[in-house]
Amino acid sequence: MLLDLRTPCAAQRLTEIRREKCLDQWKIPRSLEVHRPFIRTVNKYPPSRNAVTGHRRLTTTRQLSAIFCIAILALAGCSDAVQESDEGAGGVSVQVGAITKKDLRARVEAYGAVEPEPAKAGHPGGGAKLAAPIAGIVVGIHAKEGQSVKAGDVVVELDNRIAQAAIDKARHALVFAQQAAERQEKLINIGGTTMQAKQDAAQRLATARADLASAQAAIAQVQLASPLDGLVARVNALPGQTVDLNTVVAEIVDLKRLVATVAVPSDEAAQIKKGQTAEIYTDSSSKPITTGHVSFVSPSVDQRTGAAPVRILLPEDSGLRPGEFVRARIITEERIGCLAVPRESVVKVAGQPAIYLVKDHRAIQTPVDTGLRDGGFIEVKAKGLKVGDSIVAIGAYGLPDGTKIKTTKQ
């Protein structure tokens, strides 16, 4: 049905329809109709006409409908605000914990790799590289990679024909020198030679003996033997291959004598001392796979990295291999049975560390001195603190002193 809006009755009916829709939308009981007489009173006054179309304008009625809807929204908002105020009346919600007693450790973390132990006085190193002392041809490989060898076992042998020829030549020269020296000794007894000739013969004999010893040492050099007990880690030559002077042909390693060499930043190197315990991690481990002890702290810093090399002696059963990347956490300080709280519970108040003790449902601000940090805990010191005191663990930041709180367990 179409309404002629130019009549007062039609305008009144339109207002009634809008009122019914508003009541249904906001679910307001029909009994609350205090606004209706006011609308009827307003409608008694004739609306003005439109200067162009000549139709009566219903501005006043529409404005009243809009005001009515806005009032309903405002009342709903006030109701929500009152409800929120009532909910907040119990205090600020925080999570609480307790002061505990823990063993805390200060650590320096560094990264590096596993290497054979270096040689020290009276002891060979934990690894060796066999290099050719002369240029030659490889004639034999007497051990394969992964094979166990003992100290003195020949691993690689070079062509010894030149060395053997030098030995033969030195032996012949020695025989001739011995005969000449004996002849000069007989002649000197009968006055058949001079003392100078006898001394020259003795000198040539000594030189021949030295040449033979040198030749014998040279042939020993072409037989490259392991200087230690261990495993053949690598063989870099093949039979028939020509090698140059100082070419590394094999590597030996003792897996029971390994160290982890790590780079410690220069500003933390002063905390590292010989004998300190170190926890060793690998890329795939979240827990330490073994522990070692600091055996060496370099007195100098690498200019390229700004770090000082530190060696950590590993146990024989570490299970690590040379070249493996590791992370070391060196324990520089340890405190047993100190008071500790979660790190999140300590906040800065005017530049001073503080925690909030929970007393009578209120957060009491308490300044503290902090100490070692270990994982998620931090050492705290203050007069009157004791194990078991309830504290604000989460939610302490920006909390005014004495604030009423609602607590939940951490």
C-alpha positions as CSV (number, residue, x, y, z in Angstrom):
1,M,0.0,0.0,0.0
2,L,1.3,3.4,-1.0
3,L,1.0,6.4,1.4
4,D,0.5,10.0,0.3
5,L,3.2,11.7,2.3
6,R,1.5,15.1,1.7
7,T,-1.2,14.4,4.3
8,P,-0.7,14.6,8.0
9,C,-2.3,11.2,8.5
10,A,0.2,9.6,6.2
11,A,3.2,11.2,7.9
12,Q,1.9,10.0,11.3
13,R,1.5,6.5,10.0
14,L,5.1,6.6,8.7
15,T,6.3,7.6,12.1
16,E,4.4,4.7,13.7
17,I,6.0,2.2,11.2
18,R,9.5,3.5,12.0
19,R,8.8,3.3,15.7
20,E,7.7,-0.3,15.5
21,K,10.8,-1.2,13.5
22,C,13.1,0.4,16.0
23,L,11.4,-1.3,18.9
24,D,11.7,-4.7,17.2
25,Q,15.4,-4.1,16.2
26,W,16.4,-3.2,19.8
27,K,14.0,-5.6,21.4
28,I,12.3,-3.0,23.5
29,P,9.0,-3.9,25.2
30,R,6.0,-2.2,23.7
31,S,5.0,-0.9,27.1
32,L,7.8,1.7,26.9
33,E,6.0,4.2,24.8
34,V,6.7,7.4,26.7
35,H,7.9,9.0,23.6
36,R,4.7,8.5,21.7
37,P,2.7,11.5,23.1
38,F,5.6,13.7,22.4
39,I,5.6,12.6,18.8
40,R,1.9,13.1,18.5
41,T,2.2,16.6,20.0
42,V,4.9,17.6,17.5
43,N,2.8,16.2,14.6
44,K,-0.1,18.6,15.5
45,Y,2.0,21.5,14.1
46,P,1.8,21.7,10.3
47,P,5.0,20.8,8.6
48,S,6.5,23.3,6.2
49,R,6.3,23.0,2.5
50,N,9.1,22.4,0.1
51,A,9.8,25.5,-1.9
52,V,10.3,23.6,-5.1
53,T,7.9,20.6,-5.1
54,G,5.3,22.1,-2.8
55,H,5.3,18.9,-0.7
56,R,5.2,19.1,3.1
57,R,8.6,18.3,4.7
58,L,8.8,15.7,7.5
59,T,12.1,16.9,8.9
60,T,10.9,17.1,12.5
61,T,9.5,13.5,12.6
62,R,12.6,12.0,10.9
63,Q,14.9,13.9,13.3
64,L,13.0,12.6,16.3
65,S,13.3,9.0,15.0
66,A,17.1,9.4,14.6
67,I,17.4,10.9,18.1
68,F,15.4,8.0,19.5
69,C,17.8,5.4,17.9
70,I,20.9,7.3,19.1
71,A,19.5,7.3,22.6
72,I,19.0,3.6,22.5
73,L,22.6,3.0,21.4
74,A,23.9,5.3,24.1
75,L,22.0,3.5,26.8
76,A,23.4,0.1,25.5
77,G,26.9,1.5,25.6
78,C,26.5,2.8,29.1
79,S,25.2,-0.6,30.2
80,D,28.4,-2.3,28.8
81,A,30.6,0.3,30.5
82,V,28.9,-0.3,33.8
83,Q,29.3,-4.1,33.3
84,E,33.1,-3.7,32.5
85,S,33.5,-1.5,35.6
86,D,31.9,-4.1,37.7
87,E,34.2,-6.8,36.3
88,G,37.3,-4.7,37.0
89,A,36.3,-4.0,40.5
90,G,38.1,-7.3,41.6
91,G,41.6,-6.0,40.6
92,V,44.1,-6.4,37.9
93,S,44.6,-9.9,36.6
94,V,48.2,-11.2,36.9
95,Q,50.0,-14.5,37.1
96,V,51.8,-15.3,40.3
97,G,54.8,-17.5,41.1
98,A,57.1,-18.0,44.1
99,I,60.7,-17.3,45.1
100,T,62.7,-20.5,44.8
101,K,66.2,-21.7,45.7
102,K,68.3,-22.8,42.7
103,D,71.9,-23.5,41.6
104,L,72.7,-20.9,39.1
105,R,75.7,-20.7,36.7
106,A,77.2,-18.0,34.6
107,R,78.3,-19.1,31.2
108,V,80.3,-17.9,28.2
109,E,79.1,-19.3,24.9
110,A,81.5,-19.8,21.9
111,Y,81.6,-21.7,18.7
112,G,84.3,-23.7,17.0
113,A,85.3,-27.1,15.7
114,V,86.8,-30.4,16.9
115,E,90.5,-31.0,16.2
116,P,93.3,-33.4,17.2
117,E,95.1,-32.5,20.4
118,P,98.3,-30.5,19.7
119,A,101.6,-32.1,20.6
120,K,103.1,-31.2,24.0
121,A,106.4,-31.8,25.7
122,G,107.3,-35.5,25.6
123,H,104.0,-36.5,23.9
124,P,103.1,-36.6,20.2
125,G,100.0,-34.8,19.1
126,G,96.6,-36.5,18.6
127,G,97.0,-36.4,14.9
128,A,99.7,-36.5,12.2
129,K,100.1,-35.7,8.5
130,L,102.6,-37.9,6.6
131,A,104.4,-35.9,4.0
132,A,107.0,-36.9,1.4
133,P,110.5,-35.9,2.5
134,I,111.7,-36.1,-1.1
135,A,110.2,-36.2,-4.6
136,G,109.5,-39.7,-5.7
137,I,107.0,-42.3,-6.9
138,V,104.6,-44.1,-4.7
139,V,105.2,-47.8,-4.9
140,G,103.0,-49.1,-2.0
141,I,100.0,-48.3,0.2
142,H,100.2,-50.5,3.3
143,A,97.1,-49.3,5.1
144,K,93.6,-48.2,4.0
145,E,91.3,-45.5,5.4
146,G,89.7,-46.3,8.7
147,Q,92.3,-49.0,9.5
148,S,93.9,-49.0,13.0
149,V,97.7,-48.6,13.0
150,K,100.4,-48.6,15.7
151,A,103.3,-46.2,16.1
152,G,106.0,-47.3,13.6
153,D,103.7,-49.1,11.1
154,V,104.5,-48.2,7.5
155,V,101.6,-46.6,5.8
156,V,102.9,-45.3,2.5
157,E,106.2,-46.4,0.7
158,L,108.0,-44.4,-2.0
159,D,110.3,-45.6,-4.7
160,N,113.7,-46.4,-2.9
161,R,115.9,-47.2,-5.9
162,I,117.8,-44.0,-5.7
163,A,118.2,-44.2,-2.0
164,Q,119.3,-47.9,-2.3
165,A,121.9,-46.9,-4.9
166,A,123.2,-44.2,-2.5
167,I,123.6,-46.8,0.2
168,D,125.5,-49.1,-2.0
169,K,127.9,-46.3,-3.1
170,A,128.4,-45.2,0.6
171,R,129.3,-48.8,1.6
172,H,131.9,-49.1,-1.2
173,A,133.4,-45.8,-0.1
174,L,133.5,-47.0,3.5
175,V,135.4,-50.2,2.6
176,F,138.0,-48.3,0.6
177,A,138.5,-45.7,3.4
178,Q,138.9,-48.5,5.9
179,Q,141.6,-50.2,3.8
180,A,143.5,-46.9,3.3
181,A,143.4,-46.1,7.0
182,E,144.8,-49.6,7.9
183,R,147.6,-49.2,5.4
184,Q,148.6,-45.8,6.8
185,E,148.6,-47.3,10.3
186,K,151.1,-50.0,9.2
187,L,153.4,-47.6,7.4
188,I,153.6,-45.2,10.3
189,N,155.0,-47.9,12.5
190,I,158.0,-48.5,10.1
191,G,158.4,-44.9,9.2
192,G,157.1,-45.4,5.7
193,T,154.6,-42.5,5.8
194,T,154.0,-39.2,7.4
195,M,151.7,-38.3,10.3
196,Q,149.8,-36.0,7.9
197,A,149.0,-38.8,5.5
198,K,147.8,-41.0,8.4
199,Q,145.5,-38.2,9.7
200,D,144.0,-37.6,6.2
201,A,143.2,-41.3,5.9
202,A,141.4,-41.3,9.2
203,Q,139.4,-38.3,8.2
204,R,138.3,-40.0,4.9
205,L,137.2,-43.0,7.0
206,A,135.0,-40.9,9.3
207,T,133.4,-39.2,6.3
208,A,132.6,-42.5,4.6
209,R,130.9,-43.7,7.8
210,A,128.8,-40.5,8.0
211,D,127.8,-40.9,4.3
212,L,126.6,-44.4,4.8
213,A,124.5,-43.4,7.8
214,S,123.0,-40.5,5.8
215,A,122.1,-42.9,2.9
216,Q,120.5,-45.3,5.3
217,A,118.4,-42.5,6.8
218,A,117.3,-41.4,3.4
219,I,115.9,-44.9,2.6
220,A,114.1,-44.8,5.9
221,Q,112.4,-41.6,4.8
222,V,110.8,-43.2,1.7
223,Q,109.0,-45.5,4.1
224,L,106.4,-43.2,5.8
225,A,105.4,-44.7,9.1
226,S,102.8,-43.5,11.7
227,P,104.3,-41.7,14.7
228,L,101.3,-42.6,16.9
229,D,98.6,-45.2,17.6
230,G,95.3,-44.3,15.8
231,L,93.2,-44.6,12.7
232,V,94.1,-43.8,9.1
233,A,91.8,-40.8,8.5
234,R,92.8,-40.2,4.9
235,V,95.1,-41.5,2.1
236,N,95.9,-38.9,-0.6
237,A,98.1,-41.0,-3.0
238,L,97.8,-44.0,-5.3
239,P,100.5,-46.6,-6.3
240,G,102.5,-45.3,-9.2
241,Q,101.7,-41.6,-8.5
242,T,104.5,-39.1,-8.5
243,V,104.6,-36.9,-5.5
244,D,106.5,-33.7,-4.8
245,L,108.5,-32.7,-1.8
246,N,106.3,-32.1,1.3
247,T,103.2,-33.6,-0.4
248,V,100.8,-34.9,2.3
249,V,100.1,-38.5,1.4
250,A,98.2,-39.7,4.5
251,E,96.7,-38.5,7.8
252,I,96.5,-40.3,11.1
253,V,94.2,-39.3,14.0
254,D,93.8,-40.6,17.6
255,L,90.0,-40.3,18.4
256,K,90.8,-40.6,22.1
257,R,92.8,-37.3,22.1
258,L,90.6,-34.6,20.7
259,V,90.0,-30.9,21.6
260,A,87.3,-28.4,20.7
261,T,88.9,-25.2,19.6
262,V,86.4,-22.3,20.0
263,A,86.6,-18.5,19.5
264,V,85.7,-16.5,22.6
265,P,84.9,-12.8,22.1
266,S,87.8,-10.6,23.5
267,D,85.5,-8.9,26.0
268,E,84.6,-12.3,27.6
269,A,88.0,-14.0,27.3
270,A,89.2,-12.6,30.6
271,Q,86.5,-14.7,32.3
272,I,87.9,-17.9,30.9
273,K,90.4,-19.8,33.1
274,K,92.3,-23.1,32.7
275,G,90.4,-26.0,34.2
276,Q,86.9,-24.5,33.9
277,T,84.1,-26.9,32.9
278,A,82.5,-26.6,29.4
279,E,79.3,-28.1,28.1
280,I,79.6,-29.2,24.5
281,Y,76.6,-29.1,22.0
282,T,76.2,-30.0,18.4
283,D,73.8,-28.6,15.8
284,S,71.4,-31.5,16.3
285,S,71.5,-31.6,20.1
286,S,69.4,-29.4,22.5
287,K,71.2,-30.9,25.5
288,P,75.0,-31.2,26.1
289,I,76.4,-34.4,24.5
290,T,79.6,-34.3,26.6
291,T,81.6,-32.1,28.9
292,G,85.2,-31.0,28.8
293,H,87.7,-28.8,30.6
294,V,89.5,-25.7,29.4
295,S,93.2,-26.7,28.6
296,F,94.4,-23.6,26.9
297,V,93.5,-19.9,26.7
298,S,95.3,-17.9,24.0
299,P,97.1,-14.8,25.3
300,S,96.5,-13.0,22.0
301,V,93.4,-12.0,20.0
302,D,92.8,-12.7,16.3
303,Q,92.7,-9.3,14.6
304,R,90.4,-10.5,11.9
305,T,87.7,-11.9,14.2
306,G,88.3,-10.1,17.5
307,A,88.2,-13.4,19.4
308,A,90.7,-15.4,21.4
309,P,91.2,-19.1,20.7
310,V,90.4,-21.4,23.6
311,R,90.9,-25.2,23.6
312,I,88.7,-27.6,25.5
313,L,90.0,-31.0,26.2
314,L,87.4,-33.7,25.4
315,P,86.9,-37.0,27.1
316,E,88.0,-40.2,25.3
317,D,84.4,-41.4,24.9
318,S,83.1,-38.0,23.6
319,G,81.9,-39.6,20.3
320,L,83.0,-36.5,18.3
321,R,85.0,-36.5,15.1
322,P,87.7,-34.0,13.8
323,G,86.2,-31.2,11.8
324,E,82.8,-31.4,13.6
325,F,81.2,-28.0,14.4
326,V,80.3,-27.5,18.0
327,R,79.0,-25.0,20.5
328,A,80.6,-24.7,23.9
329,R,79.1,-23.1,27.0
330,I,81.9,-22.5,29.5
331,I,80.9,-22.2,33.1
332,T,82.7,-19.2,34.5
333,E,80.9,-18.9,37.8
334,E,78.6,-21.0,39.9
335,R,76.4,-20.2,42.9
336,I,74.7,-22.9,44.9
337,G,71.3,-22.5,46.7
338,C,70.6,-18.8,45.8
339,L,67.2,-17.1,45.7
340,A,65.9,-16.9,42.2
341,V,62.8,-15.7,40.4
342,P,61.6,-15.9,36.8
343,R,63.3,-13.2,34.6
344,E,59.9,-11.8,33.5
345,S,59.1,-10.9,37.1
346,V,61.9,-8.4,37.5
347,V,61.1,-5.0,36.1
348,K,62.8,-1.6,36.1
349,V,61.2,1.1,38.4
350,A,63.0,4.4,38.1
351,G,66.1,2.6,36.9
352,Q,66.2,0.2,39.9
353,P,65.3,-3.5,39.5
354,A,62.2,-4.5,41.5
355,I,59.8,-7.3,42.0
356,Y,56.2,-7.3,43.3
357,L,55.4,-9.4,46.4
358,V,51.8,-10.5,46.7
359,K,50.3,-9.6,50.1
360,D,46.6,-9.5,50.9
361,H,45.7,-9.5,47.2
362,R,47.9,-6.5,46.6
363,A,51.1,-6.1,44.6
364,I,53.8,-4.6,46.9
365,Q,56.8,-3.1,45.0
366,T,60.1,-4.4,46.4
367,P,63.5,-3.1,45.1
368,V,66.1,-5.9,44.7
369,D,69.7,-6.5,43.6
370,T,70.1,-8.9,40.8
371,G,72.9,-11.4,40.2
372,L,73.5,-14.4,38.0
373,R,71.2,-15.1,35.1
374,D,70.8,-18.7,34.1
375,G,68.2,-19.7,31.5
376,G,64.8,-18.3,32.6
377,F,65.8,-17.4,36.1
378,I,67.7,-14.6,37.8
379,E,69.3,-14.3,41.2
380,V,67.7,-11.6,43.5
381,K,68.8,-10.2,46.8
382,A,66.8,-8.0,49.2
383,K,66.2,-7.8,52.9
384,G,63.3,-10.0,54.1
385,L,63.1,-12.2,51.0
386,K,62.7,-15.9,51.6
387,V,61.9,-19.1,49.7
388,G,58.2,-19.5,49.0
389,D,57.2,-15.8,49.0
390,S,54.5,-15.2,46.4
391,I,55.4,-12.8,43.6
392,V,53.9,-11.4,40.4
393,A,55.5,-13.5,37.7
394,I,53.7,-12.1,34.6
395,G,52.0,-8.7,34.4
396,A,54.3,-6.7,36.7
397,Y,55.4,-4.2,34.1
398,G,53.8,-0.7,34.8
399,L,51.9,-2.0,37.8
400,P,51.5,0.8,40.5
401,D,52.6,0.0,44.0
402,G,49.8,-1.5,46.1
403,T,47.5,-2.3,43.2
404,K,44.7,-4.7,44.0
405,I,45.2,-7.8,41.9
406,K,43.4,-11.0,40.9
407,T,45.8,-13.9,40.9
408,T,46.1,-16.9,38.7
409,K,48.7,-19.7,39.0
410,Q,51.6,-19.6,36.6
